[in-house]
Amino acid sequence: MYIDLDFDKKLVNITPSSRQLKHQQMEFYAFVHFTVNTFTDMEWGDGSESPEIFNPTQLDCTQWVEAVKSAGMTGLILTAKHHDGFCLWPSEYTQHSIKNSPYKNGNGDIVKEAAEACRKGGIKFGIYLSPWDRNCPLYGQGKPYDDYYCNQLTELLTNYGELFSVWFDGACGEGPNGKKQVYDWERYYDTVRRLQPDACISVSGPDVRWCGNEAGDTRESEWSVVAGAFPDESRPSETDKDLGSRDIMKRASEMIWKAAEVDTSIRPGWFYHKNENTKVRSLKTLTDIYYRSVGGNCTLLLNIPPDTRGLFSENDVKRLSSLGKKLKEDFSRCLSEDAEFSSPKCKEGHTADMMKTDSYDTYFATDEGDNTAIINIEFPETRKIRMLVIKENILFSQRIESFTVECQHGKGWKHLYSGTTVGYKKIIRLRHTSTNAVRITVTDSRVNPVISHIAVY
């Protein structure tokens, strides 16, 4: 296979911004879908709903935060306004809002309550603001609607403290006047950058990209270095399996860092429906989604919808707690802390034992031009292994194209796993295997591999 070394060097010049790095390090966070749809038992509202129907009599955002923390989540994104246009805060720019609902006699502000609960609970807070507003009569009129939208965006970006995420989707249908709006995305982005410079703009935005489905499915090879633009119509779809291979990137006119986010719901729907109380995803399914997303160079955004009381359903809360306990158990015992790490070749000052520490300050690397590596991990005695974690130092971009994992078996080596990309984090689940040594071989890397951490569990 012919490798264009100069092209590969261009690829690894693409690295995450500080906000993108912090976002990926959050790994796992919550989506909370809540609006008039919760009370109409619908997934999408049409904007004609009366604010009078919105009255969560037991709303408790602290319960939300405690539940998502029990699963190991680090943040929460609230649907401040969905497509129906109903605002969970008392917006000055519409009457279709919580201020005209029975909730707290029109004096409520659920965005404020959620933001304060997140801060008190020690997790980060973000907002979703649908660009499609089926209630607003300005929708479809161009700049007048953009003014309206940016005014609401400004309210959310200035009144609720620091945000880690501003989540946009590309929803665009007809408004109440039968017209569609052409969104001024650059103006929306500029508003976010000016008022919340540390917030990542997801998914119809420049910082975090959609994984391509809402089912929790992931790619075998997930690249964070992807094409920002193509000179022709050959641009791959977000749903394609290959978004970042050398062949794809050679067609790109622009290269960017844009890691994938897996967004899915704990239930079949995004909003609460009583008839789905028995359809909460199983612990096995949620665990599998976690390992394939967080462990596959993505972040995981899991939706939990409050019910008409304003609480997470008991079934959902129990499942989140079980997920958190399962993940803690899986990572409770690191078997490689006292192991001996070695490699037959490494860059001076970047030896194999530096991978014991989960930090970008210390890392293993081979010399420039040496795009393969062998890493040996020897245990003091035979141990039963079931999981391996590998992390590239993505401050130096994403480099590894393929690797293998073997374990010592008798006088030889037994093949356990063959993988492609690593990126921020790769979690490899193995069958329980007893061995006294593990060998990881990087068989192809765009340039010399740079690995920050390896751990065996």
C-alpha positions in Angstrom: 0.0 0.0 0.0 1.4 3.4 -1.0 1.4 5.9 1.9 1.8 9.7 1.2 3.9 10.8 4.1 3.4 14.5 3.5 -0.3 14.0 3.3 -0.3 12.1 6.6 1.6 14.9 8.3 -1.1 17.3 7.1 -3.7 15.0 8.7 -2.1 15.0 12.1 -1.7 18.8 12.1 -5.4 18.9 12.8 -6.0 18.9 16.6 -8.9 19.7 19.0 -9.5 23.2 20.4 -9.4 23.5 24.2 -13.2 23.6 24.3 -13.4 20.4 22.1 -10.9 18.6 24.4 -12.8 19.5 27.5 -16.0 18.4 25.9 -14.7 15.0 25.0 -13.2 14.5 28.4 -16.8 14.8 29.8 -17.4 11.4 28.0 -21.0 10.8 29.2 -23.8 13.3 29.8 -27.6 13.6 29.8 -30.3 15.1 27.5 -33.6 16.1 29.2 -36.5 16.5 26.8 -39.4 18.3 28.6 -42.1 20.6 27.2 -45.8 20.7 26.4 -45.3 17.4 24.5 -45.0 15.7 27.9 -48.6 16.7 28.6 -50.0 16.0 25.2 -48.3 12.6 24.9 -46.7 13.6 21.6 -43.1 13.6 20.3 -43.5 16.8 18.3 -45.9 19.6 19.1 -47.3 21.9 16.4 -47.1 25.2 18.4 -50.9 25.5 19.0 -50.7 24.0 22.5 -52.1 26.2 25.3 -49.5 27.0 28.0 -52.3 26.2 30.4 -51.6 22.4 30.0 -48.0 22.8 31.3 -48.1 22.2 35.1 -45.5 19.8 36.6 -46.7 19.6 40.2 -43.7 17.9 41.7 -40.9 19.1 39.5 -37.5 18.5 41.1 -34.4 19.2 39.1 -32.3 18.0 42.0 -33.8 14.5 41.4 -32.7 14.7 37.8 -29.2 15.6 38.7 -28.9 12.9 41.3 -30.2 10.3 38.9 -27.8 11.2 36.1 -24.9 11.4 38.5 -25.7 7.9 39.7 -25.0 6.7 36.2 -21.7 8.4 36.1 -22.8 11.3 33.8 -20.9 14.6 34.0 -23.4 17.1 32.5 -27.0 17.8 31.5 -28.5 19.5 28.4 -32.1 20.8 28.8 -34.5 21.3 25.9 -35.2 25.0 26.7 -37.4 25.1 23.6 -38.4 22.3 21.3 -40.1 22.6 17.8 -43.4 23.6 19.4 -41.9 26.9 20.5 -42.9 26.7 24.1 -40.1 28.2 26.3 -39.2 26.7 29.7 -38.0 30.1 30.8 -40.0 33.4 30.9 -38.8 34.7 27.6 -39.5 38.4 26.9 -40.0 37.7 23.2 -43.0 35.3 23.2 -46.2 34.6 25.1 -45.8 30.9 24.4 -43.8 30.2 27.5 -43.8 29.1 31.1 -44.8 32.6 32.3 -48.3 31.9 31.0 -48.6 28.4 32.5 -50.0 27.4 35.9 -46.5 26.3 37.0 -45.7 28.4 40.1 -48.5 30.7 39.0 -46.5 31.9 36.0 -43.4 32.7 38.1 -41.5 29.6 37.2 -38.2 29.2 35.3 -37.2 25.6 34.7 -34.0 26.6 32.9 -32.9 28.4 36.1 -33.9 25.5 38.3 -32.0 23.0 36.2 -28.9 25.2 35.9 -28.8 25.8 39.7 -29.3 22.1 40.4 -26.5 21.2 38.1 -24.1 23.7 39.7 -25.1 22.5 43.2 -24.6 18.9 42.1 -21.2 19.5 40.6 -22.1 18.7 36.9 -22.1 21.0 33.9 -25.2 22.5 32.3 -26.1 23.0 28.6 -29.1 24.1 26.6 -30.9 23.0 23.4 -32.8 25.7 21.5 -34.7 24.4 18.5 -34.2 26.6 15.4 -37.6 25.5 14.2 -40.4 27.4 16.0 -43.9 26.2 14.9 -45.5 28.9 17.1 -43.6 32.0 16.1 -45.4 34.1 13.3 -42.0 35.5 12.3 -40.7 32.0 11.2 -40.0 32.0 7.5 -39.5 35.8 7.2 -35.7 35.7 7.2 -34.0 38.4 9.3 -37.0 39.2 11.6 -37.0 35.6 12.7 -33.2 35.5 13.1 -33.5 38.6 15.3 -36.1 36.8 17.4 -34.1 33.6 17.6 -30.9 35.4 18.6 -32.7 37.4 21.2 -33.9 34.2 22.8 -30.5 32.7 22.4 -29.0 35.7 24.2 -31.4 35.3 27.1 -30.2 31.7 27.6 -26.5 32.5 27.1 -26.5 35.4 29.6 -28.9 34.6 32.4 -28.0 31.0 33.5 -24.2 30.9 34.1 -21.6 29.0 32.3 -22.7 26.5 29.6 -20.7 23.6 28.4 -22.9 22.9 25.3 -25.3 24.8 23.1 -27.0 22.0 21.1 -28.6 22.8 17.8 -30.3 20.4 15.4 -31.1 21.1 11.8 -34.9 20.8 12.2 -36.5 22.9 9.5 -40.2 22.7 8.6 -43.0 25.0 8.0 -44.0 27.7 10.5 -47.6 28.8 11.3 -47.5 30.9 8.1 -46.7 27.9 6.0 -43.2 29.2 5.2 -39.7 27.7 5.9 -36.8 29.6 7.4 -33.3 29.8 6.0 -31.3 29.9 9.2 -28.4 32.4 9.6 -26.2 29.8 11.2 -23.1 32.0 11.2 -25.0 34.6 13.2 -26.1 32.0 15.7 -22.6 30.7 16.1 -21.2 34.2 16.5 -23.7 34.9 19.3 -22.6 31.8 21.1 -18.9 32.5 20.7 -19.3 36.0 21.9 -21.4 35.2 25.0 -20.2 31.6 25.9 -16.8 31.2 24.3 -16.1 28.0 26.2 -19.3 26.2 25.1 -19.1 23.6 22.3 -21.7 24.1 19.6 -23.3 20.8 18.8 -24.6 19.1 16.4 -25.5 21.5 13.7 -22.4 23.4 14.6 -18.7 23.5 14.2 -17.5 21.7 17.4 -19.2 18.3 17.8 -20.8 16.2 15.0 -23.8 13.9 14.9 -22.8 10.2 14.8 -25.4 9.6 12.1 -28.2 7.9 13.9 -30.3 8.0 17.1 -30.2 4.3 17.9 -26.9 4.3 19.7 -25.1 2.6 16.8 -21.4 3.4 16.3 -18.8 2.9 13.6 -15.9 0.4 13.8 -13.6 3.2 12.7 -14.5 6.6 14.1 -12.2 9.5 13.1 -12.2 12.9 14.7 -10.2 14.4 11.8 -12.8 14.7 9.1 -13.5 16.8 6.0 -14.9 20.3 6.6 -15.5 20.8 2.9 -15.3 19.1 -0.5 -14.6 20.8 -3.8 -17.4 18.8 -5.5 -20.5 16.8 -4.8 -18.6 13.8 -3.4 -19.1 14.8 0.2 -20.0 11.7 2.3 -23.2 11.6 4.3 -23.1 11.8 8.1 -24.6 8.3 8.0 -21.8 6.8 5.9 -19.4 4.3 7.6 -16.3 6.0 6.4 -15.8 9.7 7.2 -12.1 10.0 7.8 -10.0 7.4 6.0 -7.0 8.6 3.9 -9.0 8.0 0.7 -11.9 10.2 1.9 -9.6 12.9 3.2 -7.6 13.2 0.0 -10.8 14.5 -1.7 -11.4 17.1 1.0 -10.7 20.8 0.4 -10.7 21.5 4.2 -9.8 19.3 7.2 -11.2 19.9 10.6 -11.3 18.3 14.1 -14.9 17.3 14.9 -15.4 14.4 17.2 -18.7 12.4 17.1 -21.5 12.4 19.7 -23.8 9.4 20.1 -27.3 10.7 21.0 -30.0 8.2 22.0 -32.8 7.9 24.5 -33.3 5.6 27.4 -36.8 4.9 26.0 -38.2 4.5 22.5 -39.3 8.1 22.5 -37.5 11.4 23.4 -40.4 12.6 25.5 -42.2 10.8 28.3 -45.0 8.5 27.4 -46.7 6.4 30.1 -47.0 3.4 27.7 -43.2 3.2 27.5 -42.7 2.7 31.2 -42.0 -1.0 30.5 -39.8 -0.2 27.5 -36.8 1.3 29.2 -33.6 0.0 27.7 -32.1 -2.9 29.5 -28.9 -2.6 31.5 -27.1 -4.9 29.0 -28.2 -2.6 26.1 -27.1 0.6 27.8 -23.8 -0.9 28.9 -23.1 -2.0 25.3 -24.0 1.5 24.0 -21.6 3.0 26.5 -18.7 0.8 25.6 -19.2 1.3 21.9 -19.6 5.1 22.1 -17.4 6.3 25.0 -15.1 3.4 24.2 -15.2 4.1 20.5 -13.8 7.7 20.3 -17.3 9.3 20.8 -19.1 11.0 23.6 -22.5 9.7 24.7 -25.6 11.9 25.2 -28.3 9.8 26.8 -31.8 11.2 27.0 -34.0 10.8 30.1 -37.5 12.4 29.8 -39.3 13.7 32.9 -42.9 12.7 33.3 -45.9 15.0 33.9 -45.0 15.3 37.5 -41.6 16.8 36.5 -39.7 13.8 37.8 -37.8 11.0 36.1 -39.8 7.8 36.2 -38.8 5.3 38.9 -37.9 2.8 36.2 -35.5 5.2 34.5 -33.9 6.2 37.9 -33.4 2.5 38.8 -31.8 1.8 35.4 -29.5 4.7 35.6 -28.3 3.6 39.1 -27.7 0.1 37.9 -25.7 1.4 34.9 -23.5 3.5 37.2 -22.9 0.5 39.6 -22.1 -1.7 36.6 -19.5 0.7 35.2 -17.9 1.3 38.6 -17.7 -2.5 39.1 -16.1 -3.0 35.6 -13.4 -0.4 36.3 -13.0 -1.1 40.0 -9.7 -3.1 39.7 -6.9 -2.0 37.4 -4.6 -4.9 36.8 -1.8 -3.0 35.2 -0.9 -0.6 38.0 2.0 -2.8 39.2 2.7 -4.3 35.8 6.0 -3.7 33.9 5.5 -1.7 30.7 8.2 -2.0 28.0 8.8 -1.4 24.3 11.7 -2.4 22.2 11.8 1.1 20.7 10.6 4.5 21.9 11.4 8.2 21.5 13.8 9.5 24.1 12.0 10.7 27.2 8.8 8.9 26.2 9.1 5.4 27.4 6.4 2.8 27.8 6.0 3.1 31.5 4.7 6.7 31.0 1.4 5.1 29.8 0.6 4.0 33.3 -0.6 7.5 34.1 -3.8 8.8 32.5 -2.4 12.2 31.6 -1.5 14.1 28.4 1.6 15.4 30.3 3.3 12.0 30.0 3.0 9.8 27.0 4.7 7.0 25.0 5.9 7.8 21.5 8.2 6.2 18.8 10.7 8.2 16.8 9.4 10.3 13.9 9.2 8.1 10.8 8.6 4.9 12.9 4.9 4.3 12.5 4.6 1.0 14.2 5.1 0.0 17.9 5.1 -3.0 20.2 4.1 -2.5 23.8 4.5 -5.3 26.3 2.7 -5.4 29.7 4.0 -8.1 32.1 2.1 -8.9 35.3 3.8 -10.1 38.5 1.7 -13.3 38.3 -1.0 -14.8 36.1 -4.1 -12.6 36.1 -7.6 -12.9 34.6 -8.1 -10.0 32.2 -11.4 -8.9 30.6 -10.9 -5.4 29.4 -8.3 -3.1 27.9 -8.3 0.7 27.6 -6.1 2.6 25.1 -5.9 6.4 24.8 -4.0 8.3 22.2 -2.6 11.7 23.2 -5.0 13.7 21.0 -3.1 16.9 21.6 -1.0 15.4 18.8 -4.1 14.5 16.8 -5.5 11.0 16.0 -2.9 8.8 14.4 -3.4 5.0 14.8 -4.9 3.2 11.9 -4.7 -0.4 13.1 -3.5 -2.4 16.0 -3.7 -5.9 17.5 -3.9 -7.3 21.1 -2.4 -10.6 22.1 -1.8 -12.4 25.4 1.0 -14.8 26.4 -0.2 -18.3 26.1 2.2 -21.1 27.0 5.4 -20.4 25.1 3.7 -18.3 22.4 1.2 -15.5 21.9 -2.6 -15.8 21.5 -4.5 -13.3 19.3 -7.3 -11.6 21.2 -8.4 -8.6 19.2 -7.8 -6.6 16.0 -8.8 -3.0 15.9 -8.6 0.1 13.7 -8.9 3.6 15.2 -8.2 4.5 18.8 -8.5 8.3 19.2 -9.5 9.8 22.6 -10.4 6.4 24.1 -10.7 2.8 22.9 -12.3 0.3 25.3 -11.8 -3.3 24.3 -13.9 -6.0 25.9 -12.3 -9.4 26.0 -13.4 -12.8 27.1 -12.0 -13.7 30.5 -8.5 -14.7 29.7 -5.8 -15.8 32.2 -2.3 -14.7 31.3 0.8 -13.1 32.7 1.5 -10.7 29.8 -0.3 -8.7 27.2 1.2 -7.4 23.9 -0.3 -4.5 21.9 1.1 -4.0 18.4 0.4 -0.8 16.5 0.6 -2.1 12.9 -0.2 1.2 11.1 -0.2 4.8 12.1 -0.4 8.0 10.0 2.8 9.1 11.6 4.6 7.9 14.7 2.0 6.8 17.4 1.7 8.9 20.5 -0.2 7.0 23.3 -1.0 8.7 26.6 -2.5 5.8 28.6 -3.1 2.0 28.6 -4.8 0.1 31.4 -5.9 -3.5 31.8 -8.9 -4.5 33.9 
